[in-house]
Amino acid sequence: MPEVIFTLRWPDGATEQCYSPSTAIAEHLSAGATYPLAEFLVRSRAGLGAASERVRARYGFPCSRAMGQLARIEQAASSFTALPDAAVTVVALKS
């Protein structure tokens, strides 16, 4: 199962590399796309949840690293919820 490293640019300009255990994330996030913060969170939850489920289907247990990555994304996003036009850019997806 190929893992994916995806790079985000947060509303403050900071970049962060994130992990997905499978290419399922690419069904929800696109390289070069900018998403409003709320939409980005919905897509991240769906993509990392699907990736974790692929791990469960193959190995019998969910991917704790994917869920940890989602928790990190949600924590970072909480810093920007008060910004009316907060958006996150997916700079790259690399498998």
N, CA, C and O atoms as a CHARMM CRD file, in Angstrom:
* protein
*
  380
    1    1 MET  N      0.85800  -1.16900   0.00000 PROA 1      0.00000
    2    1 MET  CA     0.00000   0.00000   0.00000 PROA 1      0.00000
    3    1 MET  C      0.90700   1.23500   0.00000 PROA 1      0.00000
    4    1 MET  O      1.63200   1.46600   0.96700 PROA 1      0.00000
    5    2 PRO  N      0.87300   2.02100  -1.06400 PROA 2      0.00000
    6    2 PRO  CA     1.78500   3.17700  -1.13000 PROA 2      0.00000
    7    2 PRO  C      1.32400   4.32000  -0.23300 PROA 2      0.00000
    8    2 PRO  O      0.17100   4.74800  -0.28400 PROA 2      0.00000
    9    3 GLU  N      2.24100   4.79500   0.57800 PROA 3      0.00000
   10    3 GLU  CA     1.93200   5.94600   1.42800 PROA 3      0.00000
   11    3 GLU  C      2.04500   7.22100   0.60900 PROA 3      0.00000
   12    3 GLU  O      2.66200   7.23600  -0.45600 PROA 3      0.00000
   13    4 VAL  N      1.44800   8.28300   1.11400 PROA 4      0.00000
   14    4 VAL  CA     1.48000   9.58400   0.45600 PROA 4      0.00000
   15    4 VAL  C      1.91300  10.63300   1.47200 PROA 4      0.00000
   16    4 VAL  O      1.40400  10.68200   2.59200 PROA 4      0.00000
   17    5 ILE  N      2.85500  11.46400   1.06500 PROA 5      0.00000
   18    5 ILE  CA     3.22800  12.64000   1.84700 PROA 5      0.00000
   19    5 ILE  C      2.60300  13.82400   1.12800 PROA 5      0.00000
   20    5 ILE  O      2.84700  14.04000  -0.05900 PROA 5      0.00000
   21    6 PHE  N      1.79500  14.59000   1.85400 PROA 6      0.00000
   22    6 PHE  CA     1.17900  15.75800   1.23200 PROA 6      0.00000
   23    6 PHE  C      1.58300  17.01000   1.99400 PROA 6      0.00000
   24    6 PHE  O      1.65300  17.02000   3.22300 PROA 6      0.00000
   25    7 THR  N      1.84400  18.05300   1.24200 PROA 7      0.00000
   26    7 THR  CA     2.32300  19.30500   1.81400 PROA 7      0.00000
   27    7 THR  C      1.20100  20.32300   1.79500 PROA 7      0.00000
   28    7 THR  O      0.54800  20.53700   0.77400 PROA 7      0.00000
   29    8 LEU  N      0.99100  20.95100   2.95000 PROA 8      0.00000
   30    8 LEU  CA    -0.05400  21.96000   3.10700 PROA 8      0.00000
   31    8 LEU  C      0.55600  23.33300   3.30400 PROA 8      0.00000
   32    8 LEU  O      1.65100  23.46700   3.84900 PROA 8      0.00000
   33    9 ARG  N     -0.15900  24.34900   2.85800 PROA 9      0.00000
   34    9 ARG  CA     0.16900  25.73000   3.21500 PROA 9      0.00000
   35    9 ARG  C     -1.02400  26.26800   3.99400 PROA 9      0.00000
   36    9 ARG  O     -2.13300  26.37700   3.47000 PROA 9      0.00000
   37   10 TRP  N     -0.77100  26.60100   5.25700 PROA 10     0.00000
   38   10 TRP  CA    -1.80600  27.11100   6.14800 PROA 10     0.00000
   39   10 TRP  C     -2.07800  28.58500   5.85200 PROA 10     0.00000
   40   10 TRP  O     -1.29400  29.22800   5.15400 PROA 10     0.00000
   41   11 PRO  N     -3.17400  29.12600   6.37000 PROA 11     0.00000
   42   11 PRO  CA    -3.52100  30.52800   6.09700 PROA 11     0.00000
   43   11 PRO  C     -2.44600  31.54100   6.49500 PROA 11     0.00000
   44   11 PRO  O     -2.39700  32.63500   5.93300 PROA 11     0.00000
   45   12 ASP  N     -1.59000  31.19700   7.44800 PROA 12     0.00000
   46   12 ASP  CA    -0.51800  32.11800   7.85600 PROA 12     0.00000
   47   12 ASP  C      0.73400  31.98100   6.99600 PROA 12     0.00000
   48   12 ASP  O      1.73200  32.65500   7.25100 PROA 12     0.00000
   49   13 GLY  N      0.69400  31.11900   5.98300 PROA 13     0.00000
   50   13 GLY  CA     1.82700  30.92400   5.08600 PROA 13     0.00000
   51   13 GLY  C      2.75900  29.79700   5.48300 PROA 13     0.00000
   52   13 GLY  O      3.63200  29.41500   4.70200 PROA 13     0.00000
   53   14 ALA  N      2.59300  29.25700   6.68300 PROA 14     0.00000
   54   14 ALA  CA     3.43400  28.14300   7.12900 PROA 14     0.00000
   55   14 ALA  C      3.11500  26.90300   6.30400 PROA 14     0.00000
   56   14 ALA  O      1.96600  26.68400   5.92000 PROA 14     0.00000
   57   15 THR  N      4.14100  26.09000   6.03100 PROA 15     0.00000
   58   15 THR  CA     3.92500  24.83200   5.32500 PROA 15     0.00000
   59   15 THR  C      4.15600  23.67200   6.27500 PROA 15     0.00000
   60   15 THR  O      4.91100  23.77600   7.24100 PROA 15     0.00000
   61   16 GLU  N      3.49700  22.57300   5.98100 PROA 16     0.00000
   62   16 GLU  CA     3.59600  21.38000   6.81900 PROA 16     0.00000
   63   16 GLU  C      3.47900  20.14400   5.94500 PROA 16     0.00000
   64   16 GLU  O      2.62800  20.07700   5.05800 PROA 16     0.00000
   65   17 GLN  N      4.33700  19.16900   6.20000 PROA 17     0.00000
   66   17 GLN  CA     4.23800  17.88500   5.51200 PROA 17     0.00000
   67   17 GLN  C      3.38800  16.95100   6.35800 PROA 17     0.00000
   68   17 GLN  O      3.56300  16.85800   7.57300 PROA 17     0.00000
   69   18 CYS  N      2.46900  16.26400   5.70100 PROA 18     0.00000
   70   18 CYS  CA     1.53900  15.36900   6.37200 PROA 18     0.00000
   71   18 CYS  C      1.62400  13.98000   5.75100 PROA 18     0.00000
   72   18 CYS  O      2.13200  13.80800   4.64300 PROA 18     0.00000
   73   19 TYR  N      1.11600  12.99300   6.48800 PROA 19     0.00000
   74   19 TYR  CA     1.23100  11.58500   6.10200 PROA 19     0.00000
   75   19 TYR  C     -0.13700  10.95300   5.89400 PROA 19     0.00000
   76   19 TYR  O     -1.06800  11.19700   6.66100 PROA 19     0.00000
   77   20 SER  N     -0.24900  10.14400   4.85600 PROA 20     0.00000
   78   20 SER  CA    -1.39300   9.26400   4.65000 PROA 20     0.00000
   79   20 SER  C     -0.84900   7.86900   4.33700 PROA 20     0.00000
   80   20 SER  O      0.09300   7.73900   3.55500 PROA 20     0.00000
   81   21 PRO  N     -1.42900   6.82800   4.93500 PROA 21     0.00000
   82   21 PRO  CA    -0.92900   5.47600   4.68400 PROA 21     0.00000
   83   21 PRO  C     -1.30400   4.91600   3.31500 PROA 21     0.00000
   84   21 PRO  O     -0.82200   3.85100   2.93000 PROA 21     0.00000
   85   22 SER  N     -2.15900   5.62100   2.57700 PROA 22     0.00000
   86   22 SER  CA    -2.52200   5.13100   1.24500 PROA 22     0.00000
   87   22 SER  C     -2.87400   6.29600   0.33000 PROA 22     0.00000
   88   22 SER  O     -2.99400   7.44200   0.76300 PROA 22     0.00000
   89   23 THR  N     -3.03300   5.97200  -0.92800 PROA 23     0.00000
   90   23 THR  CA    -3.38200   6.98300  -1.92600 PROA 23     0.00000
   91   23 THR  C     -4.84300   7.41800  -1.82800 PROA 23     0.00000
   92   23 THR  O     -5.28200   8.25600  -2.61700 PROA 23     0.00000
   93   24 ALA  N     -5.59300   6.88000  -0.89600 PROA 24     0.00000
   94   24 ALA  CA    -6.99700   7.27700  -0.72000 PROA 24     0.00000
   95   24 ALA  C     -7.12600   8.77900  -0.49400 PROA 24     0.00000
   96   24 ALA  O     -8.14000   9.37100  -0.86300 PROA 24     0.00000
   97   25 ILE  N     -6.12900   9.39300   0.09800 PROA 25     0.00000
   98   25 ILE  CA    -6.17800  10.83400   0.35100 PROA 25     0.00000
   99   25 ILE  C     -6.31200  11.61000  -0.96000 PROA 25     0.00000
  100   25 ILE  O     -6.92600  12.67700  -0.98700 PROA 25     0.00000
  101   26 ALA  N     -5.74700  11.08600  -2.03600 PROA 26     0.00000
  102   26 ALA  CA    -5.78600  11.77500  -3.33300 PROA 26     0.00000
  103   26 ALA  C     -7.18700  11.79100  -3.94300 PROA 26     0.00000
  104   26 ALA  O     -7.43400  12.52900  -4.89700 PROA 26     0.00000
  105   27 GLU  N     -8.09400  10.99500  -3.41100 PROA 27     0.00000
  106   27 GLU  CA    -9.48600  11.03500  -3.85500 PROA 27     0.00000
  107   27 GLU  C    -10.23200  12.20700  -3.21600 PROA 27     0.00000
  108   27 GLU  O    -11.35300  12.52700  -3.61200 PROA 27     0.00000
  109   28 HSD  N     -9.60100  12.84500  -2.22200 PROA 28     0.00000
  110   28 HSD  CA   -10.26000  13.90800  -1.46000 PROA 28     0.00000
  111   28 HSD  C     -9.52800  15.24200  -1.52100 PROA 28     0.00000
  112   28 HSD  O    -10.14500  16.29600  -1.37000 PROA 28     0.00000
  113   29 LEU  N     -8.22600  15.20500  -1.74100 PROA 29     0.00000
  114   29 LEU  CA    -7.41900  16.42400  -1.84000 PROA 29     0.00000
  115   29 LEU  C     -6.64900  16.39700  -3.15600 PROA 29     0.00000
  116   29 LEU  O     -6.17500  15.34600  -3.58500 PROA 29     0.00000
  117   30 SER  N     -6.53000  17.55400  -3.78900 PROA 30     0.00000
  118   30 SER  CA    -5.80200  17.65400  -5.06100 PROA 30     0.00000
  119   30 SER  C     -4.63000  18.60900  -4.92600 PROA 30     0.00000
  120   30 SER  O     -4.75900  19.68300  -4.33800 PROA 30     0.00000
  121   31 ALA  N     -3.49100  18.21900  -5.46800 PROA 31     0.00000
  122   31 ALA  CA    -2.31400  19.08800  -5.46200 PROA 31     0.00000
  123   31 ALA  C     -2.63100  20.37500  -6.21000 PROA 31     0.00000
  124   31 ALA  O     -3.20600  20.35200  -7.29800 PROA 31     0.00000
  125   32 GLY  N     -2.24800  21.48900  -5.61400 PROA 32     0.00000
  126   32 GLY  CA    -2.46700  22.79600  -6.22000 PROA 32     0.00000
  127   32 GLY  C     -3.80000  23.42700  -5.86200 PROA 32     0.00000
  128   32 GLY  O     -4.02200  24.60400  -6.14600 PROA 32     0.00000
  129   33 ALA  N     -4.68300  22.66900  -5.24800 PROA 33     0.00000
  130   33 ALA  CA    -6.00900  23.19300  -4.90100 PROA 33     0.00000
  131   33 ALA  C     -5.96300  23.94900  -3.58200 PROA 33     0.00000
  132   33 ALA  O     -5.20700  23.60500  -2.67300 PROA 33     0.00000
  133   34 THR  N     -6.78800  24.98700  -3.49900 PROA 34     0.00000
  134   34 THR  CA    -6.97200  25.73800  -2.26500 PROA 34     0.00000
  135   34 THR  C     -8.41200  25.54000  -1.82200 PROA 34     0.00000
  136   34 THR  O     -9.34800  25.72800  -2.59900 PROA 34     0.00000
  137   35 TYR  N     -8.57600  25.15500  -0.55300 PROA 35     0.00000
  138   35 TYR  CA    -9.89200  24.86400  -0.00500 PROA 35     0.00000
  139   35 TYR  C    -10.20200  25.79800   1.15500 PROA 35     0.00000
  140   35 TYR  O     -9.32300  26.07600   1.97000 PROA 35     0.00000
  141   36 PRO  N    -11.44100  26.29100   1.24600 PROA 36     0.00000
  142   36 PRO  CA   -11.84300  26.98900   2.46400 PROA 36     0.00000
  143   36 PRO  C    -11.59800  26.05400   3.65400 PROA 36     0.00000
  144   36 PRO  O    -11.72700  24.83600   3.52800 PROA 36     0.00000
  145   37 LEU  N    -11.25100  26.61800   4.78500 PROA 37     0.00000
  146   37 LEU  CA   -10.84300  25.81800   5.93900 PROA 37     0.00000
  147   37 LEU  C    -11.85400  24.72500   6.28900 PROA 37     0.00000
  148   37 LEU  O    -11.46900  23.57100   6.48200 PROA 37     0.00000
  149   38 ALA  N    -13.12600  25.06600   6.37400 PROA 38     0.00000
  150   38 ALA  CA   -14.13400  24.06400   6.74900 PROA 38     0.00000
  151   38 ALA  C    -14.18600  22.91900   5.73500 PROA 38     0.00000
  152   38 ALA  O    -14.28300  21.75400   6.12000 PROA 38     0.00000
  153   39 GLU  N    -14.12300  23.24300   4.45700 PROA 39     0.00000
  154   39 GLU  CA   -14.13700  22.20500   3.41800 PROA 39     0.00000
  155   39 GLU  C    -12.87300  21.35400   3.49200 PROA 39     0.00000
  156   39 GLU  O    -12.92800  20.13500   3.33500 PROA 39     0.00000
  157   40 PHE  N    -11.73600  22.00300   3.73300 PROA 40     0.00000
  158   40 PHE  CA   -10.48500  21.26300   3.86700 PROA 40     0.00000
  159   40 PHE  C    -10.58500  20.23700   4.99200 PROA 40     0.00000
  160   40 PHE  O    -10.13700  19.10100   4.83800 PROA 40     0.00000
  161   41 LEU  N    -11.16700  20.63100   6.11700 PROA 41     0.00000
  162   41 LEU  CA   -11.29300  19.69900   7.24000 PROA 41     0.00000
  163   41 LEU  C    -12.20700  18.52700   6.89000 PROA 41     0.00000
  164   41 LEU  O    -11.90200  17.38600   7.23500 PROA 41     0.00000
  165   42 VAL  N    -13.31000  18.79000   6.21600 PROA 42     0.00000
  166   42 VAL  CA   -14.21100  17.70700   5.79400 PROA 42     0.00000
  167   42 VAL  C    -13.46500  16.74600   4.87100 PROA 42     0.00000
  168   42 VAL  O    -13.55500  15.52900   5.03400 PROA 42     0.00000
  169   43 ARG  N    -12.73400  17.28800   3.91000 PROA 43     0.00000
  170   43 ARG  CA   -11.99100  16.46000   2.96000 PROA 43     0.00000
  171   43 ARG  C    -10.87100  15.68000   3.65300 PROA 43     0.00000
  172   43 ARG  O    -10.63400  14.51600   3.33100 PROA 43     0.00000
  173   44 SER  N    -10.18800  16.31400   4.59600 PROA 44     0.00000
  174   44 SER  CA    -9.11200  15.63500   5.32600 PROA 44     0.00000
  175   44 SER  C     -9.65500  14.48200   6.15400 PROA 44     0.00000
  176   44 SER  O     -9.08000  13.39400   6.17300 PROA 44     0.00000
  177   45 ARG  N    -10.76900  14.72600   6.84000 PROA 45     0.00000
  178   45 ARG  CA   -11.38800  13.65300   7.63500 PROA 45     0.00000
  179   45 ARG  C    -11.78800  12.47800   6.74500 PROA 45     0.00000
  180   45 ARG  O    -11.54100  11.31900   7.07900 PROA 45     0.00000
  181   46 ALA  N    -12.40100  12.79300   5.62100 PROA 46     0.00000
  182   46 ALA  CA   -12.83300  11.72600   4.70800 PROA 46     0.00000
  183   46 ALA  C    -11.63600  10.97800   4.12900 PROA 46     0.00000
  184   46 ALA  O    -11.63500   9.74700   4.09000 PROA 46     0.00000
  185   47 GLY  N    -10.62900  11.70300   3.68500 PROA 47     0.00000
  186   47 GLY  CA    -9.46900  11.08100   3.05400 PROA 47     0.00000
  187   47 GLY  C     -8.63800  10.25100   4.00500 PROA 47     0.00000
  188   47 GLY  O     -8.26200   9.12400   3.68500 PROA 47     0.00000
  189   48 LEU  N     -8.34600  10.80200   5.17600 PROA 48     0.00000
  190   48 LEU  CA    -7.54300  10.04700   6.14000 PROA 48     0.00000
  191   48 LEU  C     -8.35400   8.91300   6.75600 PROA 48     0.00000
  192   48 LEU  O     -7.80000   7.86700   7.09300 PROA 48     0.00000
  193   49 GLY  N     -9.66000   9.11100   6.90600 PROA 49     0.00000
  194   49 GLY  CA   -10.51800   8.01900   7.37100 PROA 49     0.00000
  195   49 GLY  C    -10.53900   6.87200   6.37500 PROA 49     0.00000
  196   49 GLY  O    -10.44400   5.70600   6.76000 PROA 49     0.00000
  197   50 ALA  N    -10.66300   7.20200   5.08900 PROA 50     0.00000
  198   50 ALA  CA   -10.65000   6.16600   4.04900 PROA 50     0.00000
  199   50 ALA  C     -9.30200   5.45600   4.00300 PROA 50     0.00000
  200   50 ALA  O     -9.24300   4.23900   3.83100 PROA 50     0.00000
  201   51 ALA  N     -8.23300   6.20900   4.15500 PROA 51     0.00000
  202   51 ALA  CA    -6.89300   5.60800   4.15300 PROA 51     0.00000
  203   51 ALA  C     -6.73700   4.64800   5.32700 PROA 51     0.00000
  204   51 ALA  O     -6.19400   3.55400   5.17600 PROA 51     0.00000
  205   52 SER  N     -7.21700   5.06400   6.49400 PROA 52     0.00000
  206   52 SER  CA    -7.14200   4.20400   7.67100 PROA 52     0.00000
  207   52 SER  C     -7.98000   2.94000   7.48100 PROA 52     0.00000
  208   52 SER  O     -7.58200   1.85800   7.91400 PROA 52     0.00000
  209   53 GLU  N     -9.13300   3.07500   6.83700 PROA 53     0.00000
  210   53 GLU  CA    -9.97900   1.90200   6.57000 PROA 53     0.00000
  211   53 GLU  C     -9.31800   0.94200   5.58700 PROA 53     0.00000
  212   53 GLU  O     -9.49700  -0.27100   5.69800 PROA 53     0.00000
  213   54 ARG  N     -8.56300   1.46300   4.63400 PROA 54     0.00000
  214   54 ARG  CA    -7.81600   0.57300   3.72300 PROA 54     0.00000
  215   54 ARG  C     -6.80600  -0.25600   4.50700 PROA 54     0.00000
  216   54 ARG  O     -6.60900  -1.43900   4.22900 PROA 54     0.00000
  217   55 VAL  N     -6.16700   0.37800   5.49200 PROA 55     0.00000
  218   55 VAL  CA    -5.22700  -0.35500   6.34900 PROA 55     0.00000
  219   55 VAL  C     -5.98700  -1.42600   7.12800 PROA 55     0.00000
  220   55 VAL  O     -5.53100  -2.56400   7.23300 PROA 55     0.00000
  221   56 ARG  N     -7.15800  -1.05400   7.68000 PROA 56     0.00000
  222   56 ARG  CA    -7.95700  -2.02500   8.44000 PROA 56     0.00000
  223   56 ARG  C     -8.33800  -3.21900   7.55600 PROA 56     0.00000
  224   56 ARG  O     -8.25900  -4.36700   7.99200 PROA 56     0.00000
  225   57 ALA  N     -8.74600  -2.94500   6.33100 PROA 57     0.00000
  226   57 ALA  CA    -9.14500  -4.02500   5.42100 PROA 57     0.00000
  227   57 ALA  C     -7.98500  -4.96500   5.12500 PROA 57     0.00000
  228   57 ALA  O     -8.17300  -6.17100   4.97000 PROA 57     0.00000
  229   58 ARG  N     -6.80800  -4.41200   5.05000 PROA 58     0.00000
  230   58 ARG  CA    -5.64900  -5.23600   4.69200 PROA 58     0.00000
  231   58 ARG  C     -5.01700  -5.93100   5.89500 PROA 58     0.00000
  232   58 ARG  O     -4.62900  -7.09600   5.81100 PROA 58     0.00000
  233   59 TYR  N     -4.91300  -5.20000   7.03200 PROA 59     0.00000
  234   59 TYR  CA    -4.15900  -5.71800   8.17200 PROA 59     0.00000
  235   59 TYR  C     -5.01300  -6.05200   9.39600 PROA 59     0.00000
  236   59 TYR  O     -4.51600  -6.63300  10.36100 PROA 59     0.00000
  237   60 GLY  N     -6.28900  -5.68800   9.35700 PROA 60     0.00000
  238   60 GLY  CA    -7.17000  -6.02400  10.46900 PROA 60     0.00000
  239   60 GLY  C     -7.26300  -4.98000  11.56300 PROA 60     0.00000
  240   60 GLY  O     -7.95000  -5.20000  12.56000 PROA 60     0.00000
  241   61 PHE  N     -6.59400  -3.85500  11.40400 PROA 61     0.00000
  242   61 PHE  CA    -6.66600  -2.77300  12.39800 PROA 61     0.00000
  243   61 PHE  C     -6.49200  -1.44100  11.67900 PROA 61     0.00000
  244   61 PHE  O     -5.82400  -1.37300  10.64700 PROA 61     0.00000
  245   62 PRO  N     -7.09200  -0.37600  12.22300 PROA 62     0.00000
  246   62 PRO  CA    -6.97700   0.93600  11.57700 PROA 62     0.00000
  247   62 PRO  C     -5.57800   1.51100  11.74100 PROA 62     0.00000
  248   62 PRO  O     -4.79100   1.02900  12.55600 PROA 62     0.00000
  249   63 CYS  N     -5.27800   2.53000  10.97500 PROA 63     0.00000
  250   63 CYS  CA    -3.95900   3.15700  11.02700 PROA 63     0.00000
  251   63 CYS  C     -3.94900   4.27700  12.06200 PROA 63     0.00000
  252   63 CYS  O     -4.53400   5.33800  11.84300 PROA 63     0.00000
  253   64 SER  N     -3.29100   4.04200  13.17200 PROA 64     0.00000
  254   64 SER  CA    -3.22500   5.06000  14.22300 PROA 64     0.00000
  255   64 SER  C     -2.42800   6.28100  13.76400 PROA 64     0.00000
  256   64 SER  O     -2.67900   7.39600  14.22200 PROA 64     0.00000
  257   65 ARG  N     -1.48500   6.07500  12.87600 PROA 65     0.00000
  258   65 ARG  CA    -0.70000   7.21900  12.38700 PROA 65     0.00000
  259   65 ARG  C     -1.56900   8.16300  11.54800 PROA 65     0.00000
  260   65 ARG  O     -1.40700   9.38100  11.61900 PROA 65     0.00000
  261   66 ALA  N     -2.47700   7.61100  10.76300 PROA 66     0.00000
  262   66 ALA  CA    -3.39900   8.45100   9.98100 PROA 66     0.00000
  263   66 ALA  C     -4.31000   9.24300  10.90800 PROA 66     0.00000
  264   66 ALA  O     -4.56200  10.42500  10.67500 PROA 66     0.00000
  265   67 MET  N     -4.80100   8.59600  11.95400 PROA 67     0.00000
  266   67 MET  CA    -5.67700   9.29100  12.89100 PROA 67     0.00000
  267   67 MET  C     -4.89800  10.33500  13.69800 PROA 67     0.00000
  268   67 MET  O     -5.44200  11.38000  14.05400 PROA 67     0.00000
  269   68 GLY  N     -3.63000  10.04900  13.98200 PROA 68     0.00000
  270   68 GLY  CA    -2.77500  11.04200  14.63000 PROA 68     0.00000
  271   68 GLY  C     -2.53400  12.23300  13.72900 PROA 68     0.00000
  272   68 GLY  O     -2.50200  13.37200  14.19500 PROA 68     0.00000
  273   69 GLN  N     -2.36300  11.98000  12.44000 PROA 69     0.00000
  274   69 GLN  CA    -2.17600  13.07200  11.48400 PROA 69     0.00000
  275   69 GLN  C     -3.43600  13.92500  11.40800 PROA 69     0.00000
  276   69 GLN  O     -3.35500  15.15200  11.36000 PROA 69     0.00000
  277   70 LEU  N     -4.58500  13.28900  11.39800 PROA 70     0.00000
  278   70 LEU  CA    -5.83600  14.03400  11.37400 PROA 70     0.00000
  279   70 LEU  C     -5.97000  14.90000  12.62400 PROA 70     0.00000
  280   70 LEU  O     -6.39300  16.05300  12.53500 PROA 70     0.00000
  281   71 ALA  N     -5.61900  14.36200  13.77100 PROA 71     0.00000
  282   71 ALA  CA    -5.67900  15.14900  15.00800 PROA 71     0.00000
  283   71 ALA  C     -4.76100  16.36100  14.91500 PROA 71     0.00000
  284   71 ALA  O     -5.12500  17.44800  15.36300 PROA 71     0.00000
  285   72 ARG  N     -3.58800  16.18700  14.34400 PROA 72     0.00000
  286   72 ARG  CA    -2.64900  17.30100  14.17900 PROA 72     0.00000
  287   72 ARG  C     -3.23000  18.35700  13.23400 PROA 72     0.00000
  288   72 ARG  O     -3.13100  19.55400  13.50500 PROA 72     0.00000
  289   73 ILE  N     -3.82500  17.92400  12.14300 PROA 73     0.00000
  290   73 ILE  CA    -4.45100  18.85400  11.19800 PROA 73     0.00000
  291   73 ILE  C     -5.57000  19.63200  11.88500 PROA 73     0.00000
  292   73 ILE  O     -5.66300  20.85100  11.73700 PROA 73     0.00000
  293   74 GLU  N     -6.41800  18.92900  12.63500 PROA 74     0.00000
  294   74 GLU  CA    -7.52300  19.60300  13.31800 PROA 74     0.00000
  295   74 GLU  C     -7.01400  20.59400  14.35500 PROA 74     0.00000
  296   74 GLU  O     -7.58800  21.67000  14.52300 PROA 74     0.00000
  297   75 GLN  N     -5.94200  20.23600  15.04900 PROA 75     0.00000
  298   75 GLN  CA    -5.36800  21.14400  16.04600 PROA 75     0.00000
  299   75 GLN  C     -4.81400  22.39000  15.37100 PROA 75     0.00000
  300   75 GLN  O     -5.05000  23.50500  15.83700 PROA 75     0.00000
  301   76 ALA  N     -4.08600  22.21300  14.28400 PROA 76     0.00000
  302   76 ALA  CA    -3.52100  23.36000  13.56900 PROA 76     0.00000
  303   76 ALA  C     -4.63100  24.23400  12.99400 PROA 76     0.00000
  304   76 ALA  O     -4.54200  25.46100  13.04500 PROA 76     0.00000
  305   77 ALA  N     -5.66200  23.61900  12.45600 PROA 77     0.00000
  306   77 ALA  CA    -6.77100  24.36900  11.85800 PROA 77     0.00000
  307   77 ALA  C     -7.50700  25.20800  12.89200 PROA 77     0.00000
  308   77 ALA  O     -8.03700  26.27100  12.56600 PROA 77     0.00000
  309   78 SER  N     -7.54300  24.74400  14.12500 PROA 78     0.00000
  310   78 SER  CA    -8.26300  25.48400  15.16900 PROA 78     0.00000
  311   78 SER  C     -7.69200  26.88100  15.38000 PROA 78     0.00000
  312   78 SER  O     -8.38600  27.76200  15.88700 PROA 78     0.00000
  313   79 SER  N     -6.44700  27.09300  15.00100 PROA 79     0.00000
  314   79 SER  CA    -5.82300  28.41600  15.12600 PROA 79     0.00000
  315   79 SER  C     -6.38600  29.41600  14.12900 PROA 79     0.00000
  316   79 SER  O     -6.19800  30.62200  14.29200 PROA 79     0.00000
  317   80 PHE  N     -7.07200  28.93700  13.10000 PROA 80     0.00000
  318   80 PHE  CA    -7.51700  29.80800  12.01200 PROA 80     0.00000
  319   80 PHE  C     -9.03400  29.92100  11.89000 PROA 80     0.00000
  320   80 PHE  O     -9.52600  30.58600  10.97900 PROA 80     0.00000
  321   81 THR  N     -9.77200  29.29400  12.77800 PROA 81     0.00000
  322   81 THR  CA   -11.23100  29.28000  12.63600 PROA 81     0.00000
  323   81 THR  C    -11.85300  30.66700  12.74800 PROA 81     0.00000
  324   81 THR  O    -12.93600  30.89000  12.20800 PROA 81     0.00000
  325   82 ALA  N    -11.20800  31.59600  13.42700 PROA 82     0.00000
  326   82 ALA  CA   -11.75800  32.94800  13.57100 PROA 82     0.00000
  327   82 ALA  C    -11.53000  33.80600  12.32600 PROA 82     0.00000
  328   82 ALA  O    -12.14200  34.86600  12.18900 PROA 82     0.00000
  329   83 LEU  N    -10.66400  33.36400  11.42600 PROA 83     0.00000
  330   83 LEU  CA   -10.39700  34.12900  10.20600 PROA 83     0.00000
  331   83 LEU  C    -11.51700  33.87100   9.19900 PROA 83     0.00000
  332   83 LEU  O    -11.76500  32.71900   8.84600 PROA 83     0.00000
  333   84 PRO  N    -12.19600  34.91500   8.73100 PROA 84     0.00000
  334   84 PRO  CA   -13.35700  34.70300   7.86000 PROA 84     0.00000
  335   84 PRO  C    -13.04100  34.04700   6.51300 PROA 84     0.00000
  336   84 PRO  O    -13.86900  33.30000   5.99200 PROA 84     0.00000
  337   85 ASP  N    -11.88500  34.30400   5.95200 PROA 85     0.00000
  338   85 ASP  CA   -11.54700  33.75300   4.63300 PROA 85     0.00000
  339   85 ASP  C    -10.40700  32.74100   4.70700 PROA 85     0.00000
  340   85 ASP  O     -9.66600  32.57100   3.74000 PROA 85     0.00000
  341   86 ALA  N    -10.26400  32.07200   5.84600 PROA 86     0.00000
  342   86 ALA  CA    -9.17000  31.11600   6.01000 PROA 86     0.00000
  343   86 ALA  C     -9.27400  30.00700   4.97000 PROA 86     0.00000
  344   86 ALA  O    -10.34200  29.43500   4.75100 PROA 86     0.00000
  345   87 ALA  N     -8.14300  29.71800   4.33700 PROA 87     0.00000
  346   87 ALA  CA    -8.08800  28.66600   3.31900 PROA 87     0.00000
  347   87 ALA  C     -6.76000  27.93600   3.43100 PROA 87     0.00000
  348   87 ALA  O     -5.75600  28.50000   3.86700 PROA 87     0.00000
  349   88 VAL  N     -6.77500  26.68400   3.03200 PROA 88     0.00000
  350   88 VAL  CA    -5.59000  25.83200   3.06800 PROA 88     0.00000
  351   88 VAL  C     -5.29700  25.37800   1.64300 PROA 88     0.00000
  352   88 VAL  O     -6.19300  24.94700   0.91800 PROA 88     0.00000
  353   89 THR  N     -4.03000  25.48200   1.25500 PROA 89     0.00000
  354   89 THR  CA    -3.59900  25.03400  -0.06800 PROA 89     0.00000
  355   89 THR  C     -2.85900  23.71200   0.06200 PROA 89     0.00000
  356   89 THR  O     -1.99500  23.55500   0.92500 PROA 89     0.00000
  357   90 VAL  N     -3.20000  22.77100  -0.79200 PROA 90     0.00000
  358   90 VAL  CA    -2.45400  21.51500  -0.88500 PROA 90     0.00000
  359   90 VAL  C     -1.36600  21.77000  -1.91900 PROA 90     0.00000
  360   90 VAL  O     -1.63400  21.80200  -3.12000 PROA 90     0.00000
  361   91 VAL  N     -0.15400  21.94700  -1.45100 PROA 91     0.00000
  362   91 VAL  CA     0.96400  22.29600  -2.32400 PROA 91     0.00000
  363   91 VAL  C      1.36400  21.10300  -3.18700 PROA 91     0.00000
  364   91 VAL  O      1.61300  21.25400  -4.38300 PROA 91     0.00000
  365   92 ALA  N      1.42400  19.91900  -2.58100 PROA 92     0.00000
  366   92 ALA  CA     1.88000  18.72900  -3.30800 PROA 92     0.00000
  367   92 ALA  C      1.34300  17.46700  -2.65500 PROA 92     0.00000
  368   92 ALA  O      1.05600  17.43700  -1.45900 PROA 92     0.00000
  369   93 LEU  N      1.21500  16.42900  -3.46400 PROA 93     0.00000
  370   93 LEU  CA     0.91000  15.06700  -3.02100 PROA 93     0.00000
  371   93 LEU  C      1.97700  14.17500  -3.64800 PROA 93     0.00000
  372   93 LEU  O      2.10900  14.12300  -4.87100 PROA 93     0.00000
  373   94 LYS  N      2.73800  13.47500  -2.80800 PROA 94     0.00000
  374   94 LYS  CA     3.80800  12.61900  -3.33800 PROA 94     0.00000
  375   94 LYS  C      3.67800  11.21600  -2.77600 PROA 94     0.00000
  376   94 LYS  O      3.61900  11.02100  -1.56200 PROA 94     0.00000
  377   95 SER  N      3.63300  10.22800  -3.68300 PROA 95     0.00000
  378   95 SER  CA     3.57600   8.83800  -3.22200 PROA 95     0.00000
  379   95 SER  C      4.86700   8.13700  -3.51400 PROA 95     0.00000
  380   95 SER  O      5.01200   6.95600  -3.20000 PROA 95     0.00000
